[in-house]
Amino acid sequence: MSRCFPYPPPGYSRNGATYEALIESIKLQKETDKAKAERKKQKRAKKDKKEKEKRKDEEKKGKLEKNPNESQQDASDLFAQTKLFI
């Protein structure tokens, strides 16, 4: 059976203070939600920064490893080219 009556249930009383408290609690809830969102944003930014640095270091490391190989290939190519001219 539904309790949808046009009047409040027996024993229910409205207090003005409860509305104010309700408004305050809603404001506090919004503030905490904003703070959580801000912390989450900061964490994400920090994580992205770390990942970016890590990728940059890996690329740098990869280039350092490739350079000796490239110089050897360049030397062998140069040798092959000079051999053709002889």
C-alpha positions in Angstrom: 0.0 0.0 0.0 1.4 3.4 -1.0 2.0 6.1 1.6 1.6 9.0 -0.9 -0.8 11.2 1.0 -1.2 14.9 0.5 -0.3 15.4 4.2 2.7 14.4 6.3 2.7 11.3 8.4 1.7 11.5 12.1 4.5 12.7 14.3 6.3 14.5 11.6 7.2 18.1 12.4 9.1 20.6 10.3 11.9 22.5 11.9 13.5 25.5 10.3 16.9 24.5 11.8 16.9 21.2 9.9 16.6 23.0 6.6 19.6 25.2 7.5 21.5 22.1 8.6 20.6 20.4 5.4 21.8 23.3 3.3 25.1 23.4 5.3 25.6 19.7 4.8 25.0 20.0 1.1 27.6 22.9 0.9 30.1 20.8 2.8 29.5 17.8 0.6 30.1 20.0 -2.5 33.3 21.3 -1.0 34.6 17.9 -0.2 33.7 16.7 -3.7 35.6 19.6 -5.2 38.6 18.9 -3.0 38.5 15.2 -4.1 38.3 16.1 -7.7 41.3 18.6 -7.3 43.4 15.9 -5.6 42.5 13.4 -8.3 43.5 16.0 -11.0 46.8 16.6 -9.2 47.6 12.9 -8.9 46.8 12.4 -12.6 49.0 15.3 -13.6 51.8 13.9 -11.4 51.4 10.5 -12.9 51.4 11.9 -16.5 54.5 13.9 -15.8 56.3 10.7 -14.5 55.3 8.7 -17.5 56.4 11.5 -19.8 59.8 11.7 -18.1 60.1 7.9 -18.3 59.3 7.9 -22.0 61.8 10.7 -22.6 64.5 8.8 -20.7 63.8 5.6 -22.6 64.0 7.5 -25.9 67.3 9.0 -24.8 68.6 5.6 -23.8 67.4 4.1 -27.1 69.2 6.8 -29.0 72.4 6.3 -27.1 72.3 2.6 -27.8 71.5 3.1 -31.5 74.3 5.7 -32.0 77.2 3.1 -31.8 75.4 0.8 -34.2 74.7 3.6 -36.6 78.3 4.8 -36.5 79.5 1.2 -37.3 77.0 1.0 -40.1 78.1 4.4 -41.4 81.7 3.3 -41.3 81.0 0.0 -43.1 78.9 1.9 -45.7 81.7 4.4 -46.1 84.2 1.6 -46.5 82.0 -0.1 -49.1 81.7 3.1 -51.0 85.4 3.7 -51.1 86.0 0.2 -52.1 83.9 0.8 -55.2 86.0 3.7 -56.2 89.3 1.7 -55.9 
